[in-house]
């Protein structure tokens, strides 16, 4: 697939160390392991295409592109950013649920 070359990422040593430790953990979340595996893969093979990297770690090519852009901008975190739009304020018990419980 032709297009612009992938964004170059230069990862700090602390981030890579955290990535290696998290990937080895048995209790890490799936998202964290996927994202850290992506970071380690891109550290090893920085010229790898988004499609190939996505196939290796189980993400979509668009997700790989977004993470690459974020990391190349210097934001070395794997946490999701806050979404857009109004946040849910639904309570299954209703708006006065806490009043009957004495809360």
VOSE-900346 format. One record per residue: residue in three letters; x, y, z of N, C-alpha, C, O in turn. Coordinates in Angstrom, 3 decimals. Layout:
// residues N
<rec lumdren="ALA" n_u="X" n_v="Y" n_w="Z" ca_u="X" ca_v="Y" ca_w="Z" c_u="X" c_v="Y" c_w="Z" o_u="X" o_v="Y" o_w="Z"/>
...
// end
This chain:
// residues 103
<rec lumdren="UNK" n_u="0.845" n_v="-1.175" n_w="0.000" ca_u="0.000" ca_v="0.000" ca_w="0.000" c_u="0.888" c_v="1.234" c_w="0.000" o_u="1.723" o_v="1.401" o_w="0.889"/>
<rec lumdren="UNK" n_u="0.715" n_v="2.083" n_w="-0.973" ca_u="1.521" ca_v="3.282" ca_w="-1.101" c_u="0.923" c_v="4.392" c_w="-0.250" o_u="-0.278" o_v="4.401" o_w="0.020"/>
<rec lumdren="UNK" n_u="1.742" n_v="5.299" n_w="0.157" ca_u="1.302" ca_v="6.427" ca_w="0.968" c_u="2.500" c_v="7.022" c_w="1.665" o_u="3.639" o_v="6.649" o_w="1.382"/>
<rec lumdren="UNK" n_u="2.251" n_v="7.945" n_w="2.575" ca_u="3.381" ca_v="8.535" ca_w="3.291" c_u="4.065" c_v="7.495" c_w="4.160" o_u="3.442" o_v="6.541" o_w="4.626"/>
<rec lumdren="UNK" n_u="5.358" n_v="7.696" n_w="4.368" ca_u="6.082" ca_v="6.756" ca_w="5.219" c_u="5.601" c_v="6.903" c_w="6.659" o_u="5.199" o_v="7.993" o_w="7.066"/>
<rec lumdren="UNK" n_u="5.635" n_v="5.824" n_w="7.431" ca_u="5.159" ca_v="5.867" ca_w="8.815" c_u="5.970" c_v="6.851" c_w="9.657" o_u="7.154" o_v="7.077" o_w="9.405"/>
<rec lumdren="UNK" n_u="5.319" n_v="7.422" n_w="10.646" ca_u="5.987" ca_v="8.361" ca_w="11.554" c_u="7.078" c_v="7.632" c_w="12.332" o_u="6.880" o_v="6.514" o_w="12.808"/>
<rec lumdren="UNK" n_u="8.224" n_v="8.280" n_w="12.450" ca_u="9.350" ca_v="7.681" ca_w="13.175" c_u="9.169" c_v="7.885" c_w="14.679" o_u="8.809" o_v="8.973" o_w="15.126"/>
<rec lumdren="UNK" n_u="9.417" n_v="6.850" n_w="15.438" ca_u="9.288" ca_v="6.906" ca_w="16.893" c_u="10.635" c_v="6.566" c_w="17.522" o_u="11.244" o_v="5.543" o_w="17.205"/>
<rec lumdren="UNK" n_u="11.084" n_v="7.431" n_w="18.407" ca_u="12.281" ca_v="7.152" ca_w="19.191" c_u="11.829" c_v="7.052" c_w="20.641" o_u="11.467" o_v="8.051" o_w="21.263"/>
<rec lumdren="UNK" n_u="11.854" n_v="5.850" n_w="21.162" ca_u="11.303" ca_v="5.599" ca_w="22.491" c_u="12.349" c_v="5.807" c_w="23.567" o_u="13.502" o_v="5.414" o_w="23.392"/>
<rec lumdren="UNK" n_u="11.959" n_v="6.432" n_w="24.699" ca_u="12.880" ca_v="6.555" ca_w="25.833" c_u="13.127" c_v="5.188" c_w="26.480" o_u="12.283" o_v="4.295" o_w="26.404"/>
<rec lumdren="UNK" n_u="14.268" n_v="5.041" n_w="27.102" ca_u="14.653" ca_v="3.765" ca_w="27.713" c_u="13.666" c_v="3.337" c_w="28.799" o_u="13.371" o_v="2.148" o_w="28.923"/>
<rec lumdren="UNK" n_u="13.152" n_v="4.283" n_w="29.588" ca_u="12.212" ca_v="3.939" ca_w="30.664" c_u="10.926" c_v="3.349" c_w="30.098" o_u="10.371" o_v="2.402" o_w="30.657"/>
<rec lumdren="UNK" n_u="10.454" n_v="3.915" n_w="28.983" ca_u="9.230" ca_v="3.430" ca_w="28.345" c_u="9.437" c_v="2.008" c_w="27.827" o_u="8.566" o_v="1.153" o_w="27.990"/>
<rec lumdren="UNK" n_u="10.581" n_v="1.757" n_w="27.208" ca_u="10.868" ca_v="0.421" ca_w="26.697" c_u="11.020" c_v="-0.590" c_w="27.828" o_u="10.603" o_v="-1.741" o_w="27.697"/>
<rec lumdren="UNK" n_u="11.609" n_v="-0.167" n_w="28.922" ca_u="11.754" ca_v="-1.047" ca_w="30.082" c_u="10.375" c_v="-1.407" c_w="30.645" o_u="10.113" o_v="-2.565" o_w="30.970"/>
<rec lumdren="UNK" n_u="9.504" n_v="-0.409" n_w="30.757" ca_u="8.136" ca_v="-0.662" ca_w="31.227" c_u="7.396" c_v="-1.588" c_w="30.264" o_u="6.637" o_v="-2.458" o_w="30.691"/>
<rec lumdren="UNK" n_u="7.620" n_v="-1.400" n_w="28.972" ca_u="6.975" ca_v="-2.241" ca_w="27.961" c_u="7.406" c_v="-3.693" c_w="28.110" o_u="6.567" o_v="-4.594" o_w="28.099"/>
<rec lumdren="UNK" n_u="8.699" n_v="-3.925" n_w="28.249" ca_u="9.199" ca_v="-5.296" ca_w="28.395" c_u="8.650" c_v="-5.958" c_w="29.656" o_u="8.293" o_v="-7.136" o_w="29.640"/>
<rec lumdren="UNK" n_u="8.586" n_v="-5.203" n_w="30.738" ca_u="8.077" ca_v="-5.752" ca_w="31.999" c_u="6.589" c_v="-6.070" c_w="31.893" o_u="6.143" o_v="-7.110" o_w="32.377"/>
<rec lumdren="UNK" n_u="5.827" n_v="-5.194" n_w="31.272" ca_u="4.376" ca_v="-5.389" ca_w="31.169" c_u="4.034" c_v="-6.564" c_w="30.270" o_u="3.123" o_v="-7.334" o_w="30.577"/>
<rec lumdren="UNK" n_u="4.747" n_v="-6.712" n_w="29.168" ca_u="4.476" ca_v="-7.811" ca_w="28.241" c_u="4.699" c_v="-9.161" c_w="28.922" o_u="4.033" o_v="-10.139" o_w="28.581"/>
<rec lumdren="UNK" n_u="5.625" n_v="-9.228" n_w="29.879" ca_u="5.907" ca_v="-10.480" ca_w="30.592" c_u="4.898" c_v="-10.782" c_w="31.696" o_u="4.788" o_v="-11.929" o_w="32.131"/>
<rec lumdren="UNK" n_u="4.163" n_v="-9.772" n_w="32.153" ca_u="3.215" ca_v="-9.970" ca_w="33.253" c_u="2.054" c_v="-10.856" c_w="32.824" o_u="1.612" o_v="-10.822" o_w="31.675"/>
<rec lumdren="UNK" n_u="1.583" n_v="-11.631" n_w="33.753" ca_u="0.428" ca_v="-12.494" ca_w="33.478" c_u="-0.888" c_v="-11.783" c_w="33.747" o_u="-1.937" o_v="-12.236" o_w="33.288"/>
<rec lumdren="UNK" n_u="-0.850" n_v="-10.677" n_w="34.483" ca_u="-2.090" ca_v="-10.003" ca_w="34.862" c_u="-2.279" c_v="-8.661" c_w="34.155" o_u="-3.150" o_v="-7.886" o_w="34.550"/>
<rec lumdren="UNK" n_u="-1.504" n_v="-8.373" n_w="33.144" ca_u="-1.643" ca_v="-7.107" ca_w="32.422" c_u="-2.883" c_v="-7.154" c_w="31.531" o_u="-3.295" o_v="-8.225" o_w="31.085"/>
<rec lumdren="UNK" n_u="-3.470" n_v="-5.993" n_w="31.277" ca_u="-4.653" ca_v="-5.935" ca_w="30.418" c_u="-4.260" c_v="-6.207" c_w="28.966" o_u="-3.118" o_v="-5.990" o_w="28.563"/>
<rec lumdren="UNK" n_u="-5.221" n_v="-6.682" n_w="28.200" ca_u="-4.973" ca_v="-6.998" ca_w="26.793" c_u="-4.539" c_v="-5.744" c_w="26.041" o_u="-3.613" o_v="-5.791" o_w="25.231"/>
<rec lumdren="UNK" n_u="-5.215" n_v="-4.612" n_w="26.310" ca_u="-4.877" ca_v="-3.370" ca_w="25.617" c_u="-3.449" c_v="-2.945" c_w="25.912" o_u="-2.724" o_v="-2.531" o_w="25.007"/>
<rec lumdren="UNK" n_u="-3.043" n_v="-3.042" n_w="27.162" ca_u="-1.687" ca_v="-2.638" ca_w="27.542" c_u="-0.656" c_v="-3.521" c_w="26.853" o_u="0.349" o_v="-3.021" o_w="26.348"/>
<rec lumdren="UNK" n_u="-0.896" n_v="-4.821" n_w="26.828" ca_u="0.051" ca_v="-5.737" ca_w="26.200" c_u="0.134" c_v="-5.466" c_w="24.696" o_u="1.230" o_v="-5.441" o_w="24.136"/>
<rec lumdren="UNK" n_u="-1.009" n_v="-5.262" n_w="24.037" ca_u="-0.999" ca_v="-4.972" ca_w="22.597" c_u="-0.216" c_v="-3.697" c_w="22.304" o_u="0.610" o_v="-3.670" o_w="21.391"/>
<rec lumdren="UNK" n_u="-0.468" n_v="-2.659" n_w="23.063" ca_u="0.184" ca_v="-1.374" ca_w="22.818" c_u="1.681" c_v="-1.434" c_w="23.109" o_u="2.480" o_v="-0.865" o_w="22.366"/>
<rec lumdren="UNK" n_u="2.061" n_v="-2.113" n_w="24.177" ca_u="3.484" ca_v="-2.249" ca_w="24.483" c_u="4.180" c_v="-3.165" c_w="23.476" o_u="5.329" o_v="-2.923" o_w="23.108"/>
<rec lumdren="UNK" n_u="3.492" n_v="-4.211" n_w="23.032" ca_u="4.076" ca_v="-5.063" ca_w="21.986" c_u="4.294" c_v="-4.264" c_w="20.712" o_u="5.303" o_v="-4.442" o_w="20.029"/>
<rec lumdren="UNK" n_u="3.357" n_v="-3.387" n_w="20.391" ca_u="3.511" ca_v="-2.513" ca_w="19.224" c_u="4.727" c_v="-1.611" c_w="19.387" o_u="5.518" o_v="-1.458" o_w="18.456"/>
<rec lumdren="UNK" n_u="4.877" n_v="-1.021" n_w="20.553" ca_u="6.019" ca_v="-0.145" ca_w="20.798" c_u="7.337" c_v="-0.905" c_w="20.657" o_u="8.279" o_v="-0.406" o_w="20.040"/>
<rec lumdren="UNK" n_u="7.407" n_v="-2.095" n_w="21.219" ca_u="8.628" ca_v="-2.893" ca_w="21.118" c_u="8.908" c_v="-3.301" c_w="19.672" o_u="10.058" o_v="-3.297" o_w="19.233"/>
<rec lumdren="UNK" n_u="7.860" n_v="-3.651" n_w="18.940" ca_u="8.015" ca_v="-4.017" ca_w="17.540" c_u="8.526" c_v="-2.839" c_w="16.715" o_u="9.418" o_v="-2.998" o_w="15.882"/>
<rec lumdren="UNK" n_u="7.956" n_v="-1.658" n_w="16.949" ca_u="8.386" ca_v="-0.472" ca_w="16.198" c_u="9.784" c_v="-0.019" c_w="16.606" o_u="10.500" o_v="0.593" o_w="15.814"/>
<rec lumdren="UNK" n_u="10.165" n_v="-0.320" n_w="17.831" ca_u="11.530" ca_v="-0.014" ca_w="18.262" c_u="12.525" c_v="-0.910" c_w="17.518" o_u="13.591" o_v="-0.461" o_w="17.094"/>
<rec lumdren="UNK" n_u="12.155" n_v="-2.181" n_w="17.370" ca_u="13.023" ca_v="-3.136" ca_w="16.678" c_u="13.042" c_v="-2.914" c_w="15.160" o_u="14.089" o_v="-3.027" o_w="14.523"/>
<rec lumdren="UNK" n_u="11.881" n_v="-2.600" n_w="14.595" ca_u="11.740" ca_v="-2.440" ca_w="13.140" c_u="11.007" c_v="-1.136" c_w="12.828" o_u="9.820" o_v="-1.169" o_w="12.503"/>
<rec lumdren="UNK" n_u="11.680" n_v="0.004" n_w="12.919" ca_u="11.010" ca_v="1.293" ca_w="12.766" c_u="10.428" c_v="1.548" c_w="11.379" o_u="9.534" o_v="2.383" o_w="11.242"/>
<rec lumdren="UNK" n_u="10.899" n_v="0.865" n_w="10.362" ca_u="10.404" ca_v="1.085" ca_w="9.000" c_u="9.239" c_v="0.168" c_w="8.627" o_u="8.747" o_v="0.219" o_w="7.500"/>
<rec lumdren="UNK" n_u="8.804" n_v="-0.655" n_w="9.552" ca_u="7.704" ca_v="-1.586" ca_w="9.278" c_u="6.434" c_v="-0.804" c_w="8.952" o_u="6.156" o_v="0.224" o_w="9.569"/>
<rec lumdren="UNK" n_u="5.673" n_v="-1.293" n_w="7.986" ca_u="4.441" ca_v="-0.614" ca_w="7.600" c_u="3.377" c_v="-0.780" c_w="8.683" o_u="3.444" o_v="-1.691" o_w="9.508"/>
<rec lumdren="UNK" n_u="2.401" n_v="0.114" n_w="8.659" ca_u="1.304" ca_v="0.042" ca_w="9.628" c_u="0.521" c_v="-1.252" c_w="9.467" o_u="0.107" o_v="-1.849" o_w="10.461"/>
<rec lumdren="UNK" n_u="0.312" n_v="-1.693" n_w="8.236" ca_u="-0.440" ca_v="-2.926" ca_w="7.992" c_u="0.282" c_v="-4.140" c_w="8.561" o_u="-0.333" o_v="-4.998" o_w="9.195"/>
<rec lumdren="UNK" n_u="1.587" n_v="-4.207" n_w="8.332" ca_u="2.357" ca_v="-5.348" ca_w="8.844" c_u="2.418" c_v="-5.338" c_w="10.366" o_u="2.283" o_v="-6.385" o_w="11.000"/>
<rec lumdren="UNK" n_u="2.620" n_v="-4.158" n_w="10.956" ca_u="2.662" ca_v="-4.049" ca_w="12.414" c_u="1.312" c_v="-4.421" c_w="13.017" o_u="1.248" o_v="-5.091" o_w="14.048"/>
<rec lumdren="UNK" n_u="0.240" n_v="-3.984" n_w="12.371" ca_u="-1.105" ca_v="-4.295" ca_w="12.863" c_u="-1.350" c_v="-5.796" c_w="12.876" o_u="-1.928" o_v="-6.327" o_w="13.824"/>
<rec lumdren="UNK" n_u="-0.916" n_v="-6.469" n_w="11.836" ca_u="-1.094" ca_v="-7.922" ca_w="11.760" c_u="-0.297" c_v="-8.637" c_w="12.846" o_u="-0.731" o_v="-9.673" o_w="13.348"/>
<rec lumdren="UNK" n_u="0.839" n_v="-8.109" n_w="13.204" ca_u="1.687" ca_v="-8.753" ca_w="14.218" c_u="1.124" c_v="-8.633" c_w="15.631" o_u="1.273" o_v="-9.556" o_w="16.431"/>
<rec lumdren="UNK" n_u="0.480" n_v="-7.509" n_w="15.951" ca_u="0.049" ca_v="-7.278" ca_w="17.335" c_u="-1.458" c_v="-7.364" c_w="17.536" o_u="-1.927" o_v="-7.262" o_w="18.670"/>
<rec lumdren="UNK" n_u="-2.227" n_v="-7.548" n_w="16.472" ca_u="-3.668" ca_v="-7.713" ca_w="16.631" c_u="-4.444" c_v="-6.414" c_w="16.729" o_u="-5.499" o_v="-6.367" o_w="17.362"/>
<rec lumdren="UNK" n_u="-3.932" n_v="-5.359" n_w="16.109" ca_u="-4.643" ca_v="-4.091" ca_w="16.047" c_u="-4.970" c_v="-3.798" c_w="14.589" o_u="-4.508" o_v="-4.505" o_w="13.693"/>
<rec lumdren="UNK" n_u="-5.768" n_v="-2.754" n_w="14.346" ca_u="-6.015" ca_v="-2.335" ca_w="12.972" c_u="-4.888" c_v="-1.404" c_w="12.520" o_u="-4.172" o_v="-0.835" o_w="13.344"/>
<rec lumdren="UNK" n_u="-4.742" n_v="-1.258" n_w="11.228" ca_u="-3.707" ca_v="-0.367" ca_w="10.689" c_u="-3.956" c_v="1.075" c_w="11.132" o_u="-3.006" o_v="1.825" o_w="11.358"/>
<rec lumdren="UNK" n_u="-5.208" n_v="1.461" n_w="11.256" ca_u="-5.538" ca_v="2.824" ca_w="11.699" c_u="-5.117" c_v="3.034" c_w="13.153" o_u="-4.622" o_v="4.105" o_w="13.505"/>
<rec lumdren="UNK" n_u="-5.310" n_v="2.025" n_w="13.996" ca_u="-4.875" ca_v="2.134" ca_w="15.389" c_u="-3.359" c_v="2.249" c_w="15.472" o_u="-2.838" o_v="3.039" o_w="16.260"/>
<rec lumdren="UNK" n_u="-2.653" n_v="1.471" n_w="14.667" ca_u="-1.191" ca_v="1.552" ca_w="14.648" c_u="-0.762" c_v="2.955" c_w="14.219" o_u="0.155" o_v="3.536" o_w="14.799"/>
<rec lumdren="UNK" n_u="-1.426" n_v="3.488" n_w="13.208" ca_u="-1.102" ca_v="4.832" ca_w="12.735" c_u="-1.308" c_v="5.874" c_w="13.842" o_u="-0.474" o_v="6.760" o_w="14.025"/>
<rec lumdren="UNK" n_u="-2.400" n_v="5.767" n_w="14.564" ca_u="-2.672" ca_v="6.724" ca_w="15.651" c_u="-1.637" c_v="6.630" c_w="16.760" o_u="-1.164" o_v="7.654" o_w="17.253"/>
<rec lumdren="UNK" n_u="-1.276" n_v="5.399" n_w="17.163" ca_u="-0.275" ca_v="5.245" ca_w="18.212" c_u="1.075" c_v="5.757" c_w="17.747" o_u="1.796" o_v="6.387" o_w="18.521"/>
<rec lumdren="UNK" n_u="1.428" n_v="5.500" n_w="16.504" ca_u="2.695" ca_v="6.003" ca_w="15.964" c_u="2.736" c_v="7.524" c_w="15.989" o_u="3.737" o_v="8.117" o_w="16.392"/>
<rec lumdren="UNK" n_u="1.659" n_v="8.148" n_w="15.563" ca_u="1.601" ca_v="9.608" ca_w="15.561" c_u="1.722" c_v="10.160" c_w="16.976" o_u="2.434" o_v="11.136" o_w="17.214"/>
<rec lumdren="UNK" n_u="1.035" n_v="9.542" n_w="17.889" ca_u="1.067" ca_v="9.993" ca_w="19.283" c_u="2.464" c_v="9.860" c_w="19.873" o_u="2.960" o_v="10.783" o_w="20.519"/>
<rec lumdren="UNK" n_u="3.100" n_v="8.710" n_w="19.652" ca_u="4.435" ca_v="8.490" ca_w="20.193" c_u="5.470" c_v="9.365" c_w="19.497" o_u="6.411" o_v="9.828" o_w="20.142"/>
<rec lumdren="UNK" n_u="5.320" n_v="9.599" n_w="18.200" ca_u="6.291" ca_v="10.447" ca_w="17.500" c_u="6.174" c_v="11.901" c_w="17.943" o_u="7.123" o_v="12.673" o_w="17.801"/>
<rec lumdren="UNK" n_u="5.011" n_v="12.277" n_w="18.480" ca_u="4.813" ca_v="13.636" ca_w="19.008" c_u="5.385" c_v="13.773" c_w="20.418" o_u="5.429" o_v="14.877" o_w="20.960"/>
<rec lumdren="UNK" n_u="5.824" n_v="12.663" n_w="21.017" ca_u="6.446" ca_v="12.722" ca_w="22.333" c_u="5.557" c_v="12.302" c_w="23.486" o_u="5.982" o_v="12.379" o_w="24.639"/>
<rec lumdren="UNK" n_u="4.335" n_v="11.860" n_w="23.217" ca_u="3.421" ca_v="11.407" ca_w="24.266" c_u="3.599" c_v="9.893" c_w="24.433" o_u="2.974" o_v="9.104" o_w="23.725"/>
<rec lumdren="UNK" n_u="4.451" n_v="9.505" n_w="25.368" ca_u="4.767" ca_v="8.091" ca_w="25.565" c_u="3.921" c_v="7.493" c_w="26.678" o_u="4.430" o_v="7.090" o_w="27.723"/>
<rec lumdren="UNK" n_u="2.629" n_v="7.446" n_w="26.432" ca_u="1.725" ca_v="6.790" ca_w="27.363" c_u="0.897" c_v="5.804" c_w="26.561" o_u="0.799" o_v="5.923" o_w="25.340"/>
<rec lumdren="UNK" n_u="0.307" n_v="4.844" n_w="27.227" ca_u="-0.553" ca_v="3.891" ca_w="26.532" c_u="-2.001" c_v="4.030" c_w="26.982" o_u="-2.859" o_v="3.248" o_w="26.572"/>
<rec lumdren="UNK" n_u="-2.270" n_v="5.015" n_w="27.816" ca_u="-3.633" ca_v="5.220" ca_w="28.309" c_u="-4.487" c_v="5.869" c_w="27.227" o_u="-4.008" o_v="6.689" o_w="26.444"/>
<rec lumdren="UNK" n_u="-5.747" n_v="5.489" n_w="27.199" ca_u="-6.677" ca_v="6.105" ca_w="26.264" c_u="-6.885" c_v="7.562" c_w="26.641" o_u="-6.887" o_v="7.920" o_w="27.819"/>
<rec lumdren="UNK" n_u="-7.059" n_v="8.385" n_w="25.637" ca_u="-7.406" ca_v="9.784" ca_w="25.884" c_u="-8.901" c_v="9.875" c_w="26.145" o_u="-9.673" o_v="9.003" o_w="25.746"/>
<rec lumdren="UNK" n_u="-9.286" n_v="10.931" n_w="26.811" ca_u="-10.709" ca_v="11.141" ca_w="27.074" c_u="-11.444" c_v="11.313" c_w="25.748" o_u="-10.967" o_v="12.004" o_w="24.847"/>
<rec lumdren="UNK" n_u="-12.586" n_v="10.688" n_w="25.640" ca_u="-13.368" ca_v="10.769" ca_w="24.411" c_u="-14.104" c_v="12.086" c_w="24.278" o_u="-14.177" o_v="12.882" o_w="25.214"/>
<rec lumdren="UNK" n_u="-14.642" n_v="12.292" n_w="23.100" ca_u="-15.402" ca_v="13.507" ca_w="22.856" c_u="-16.858" c_v="13.294" c_w="23.260" o_u="-17.308" o_v="12.163" o_w="23.441"/>
<rec lumdren="UNK" n_u="-17.571" n_v="14.382" n_w="23.395" ca_u="-19.003" ca_v="14.295" ca_w="23.636" c_u="-19.376" c_v="14.264" c_w="25.104" o_u="-18.523" o_v="14.247" o_w="25.991"/>
<rec lumdren="UNK" n_u="-20.665" n_v="14.259" n_w="25.326" ca_u="-21.208" ca_v="14.258" ca_w="26.673" c_u="-20.969" c_v="12.907" c_w="27.331" o_u="-21.149" o_v="11.858" o_w="26.712"/>
<rec lumdren="UNK" n_u="-20.572" n_v="12.949" n_w="28.560" ca_u="-20.325" ca_v="11.720" ca_w="29.308" c_u="-21.630" c_v="11.190" c_w="29.884" o_u="-22.532" o_v="11.957" o_w="30.223"/>
<rec lumdren="UNK" n_u="-21.715" n_v="9.902" n_w="29.985" ca_u="-22.915" ca_v="9.255" ca_w="30.494" c_u="-23.105" c_v="9.572" c_w="31.972" o_u="-22.151" o_v="9.548" o_w="32.750"/>
<rec lumdren="UNK" n_u="-24.340" n_v="9.867" n_w="32.348" ca_u="-24.646" ca_v="10.091" ca_w="33.757" c_u="-25.845" c_v="9.230" c_w="34.159" o_u="-26.588" o_v="9.579" o_w="35.077"/>
<rec lumdren="UNK" n_u="-26.024" n_v="8.127" n_w="33.480" ca_u="-27.116" ca_v="7.208" ca_w="33.723" c_u="-26.831" c_v="6.344" c_w="34.936" o_u="-25.740" o_v="5.793" o_w="35.080"/>
<rec lumdren="UNK" n_u="-27.809" n_v="6.235" n_w="35.792" ca_u="-27.713" ca_v="5.334" ca_w="36.916" c_u="-28.855" c_v="4.317" c_w="36.774" o_u="-30.013" o_v="4.717" o_w="36.659"/>
<rec lumdren="UNK" n_u="-28.559" n_v="3.041" n_w="36.780" ca_u="-29.623" ca_v="2.048" ca_w="36.604" c_u="-30.660" c_v="2.094" c_w="37.706" o_u="-31.778" o_v="1.614" o_w="37.513"/>
<rec lumdren="UNK" n_u="-30.325" n_v="2.655" n_w="38.854" ca_u="-31.256" ca_v="2.723" ca_w="39.964" c_u="-32.051" c_v="4.039" c_w="39.959" o_u="-32.992" o_v="4.187" o_w="40.739"/>
<rec lumdren="UNK" n_u="-31.694" n_v="4.970" n_w="39.114" ca_u="-32.379" ca_v="6.249" ca_w="39.053" c_u="-31.613" c_v="7.337" c_w="39.743" o_u="-30.663" o_v="7.056" o_w="40.473"/>
<rec lumdren="UNK" n_u="-32.010" n_v="8.607" n_w="39.527" ca_u="-31.248" ca_v="9.743" ca_w="40.072" c_u="-31.299" c_v="9.837" c_w="41.584" o_u="-30.397" o_v="10.422" o_w="42.185"/>
<rec lumdren="UNK" n_u="-32.322" n_v="9.283" n_w="42.222" ca_u="-32.441" ca_v="9.388" ca_w="43.674" c_u="-32.028" c_v="8.098" c_w="44.390" o_u="-32.428" o_v="7.864" o_w="45.530"/>
<rec lumdren="UNK" n_u="-31.238" n_v="7.273" n_w="43.728" ca_u="-30.861" ca_v="5.979" ca_w="44.294" c_u="-30.071" c_v="6.121" c_w="45.582" o_u="-30.270" o_v="5.337" o_w="46.509"/>
<rec lumdren="UNK" n_u="-29.193" n_v="7.083" n_w="45.663" ca_u="-28.386" ca_v="7.263" ca_w="46.847" c_u="-29.171" c_v="7.759" c_w="48.048" o_u="-28.788" o_v="7.483" o_w="49.184"/>
<rec lumdren="UNK" n_u="-30.276" n_v="8.494" n_w="47.822" ca_u="-31.063" ca_v="9.050" ca_w="48.908" c_u="-31.718" c_v="7.957" c_w="49.745" o_u="-31.784" o_v="8.073" o_w="50.969"/>
<rec lumdren="UNK" n_u="-32.201" n_v="6.905" n_w="49.104" ca_u="-32.865" ca_v="5.829" ca_w="49.855" c_u="-31.861" c_v="4.949" c_w="50.597" o_u="-32.228" o_v="4.232" o_w="51.528"/>
<rec lumdren="UNK" n_u="-30.620" n_v="5.003" n_w="50.191" ca_u="-29.610" ca_v="4.180" ca_w="50.860" c_u="-28.909" c_v="4.934" c_w="51.971" o_u="-28.052" o_v="4.379" o_w="52.659"/>
<rec lumdren="UNK" n_u="-29.270" n_v="6.203" n_w="52.151" ca_u="-28.646" ca_v="6.995" ca_w="53.199" c_u="-27.276" c_v="7.509" c_w="52.805" o_u="-26.467" o_v="7.840" o_w="53.672"/>
<rec lumdren="UNK" n_u="-27.003" n_v="7.579" n_w="51.522" ca_u="-25.703" ca_v="8.041" ca_w="51.037" c_u="-25.759" c_v="9.502" c_w="50.709" o_u="-24.758" o_v="10.078" o_w="50.284"/>
// end
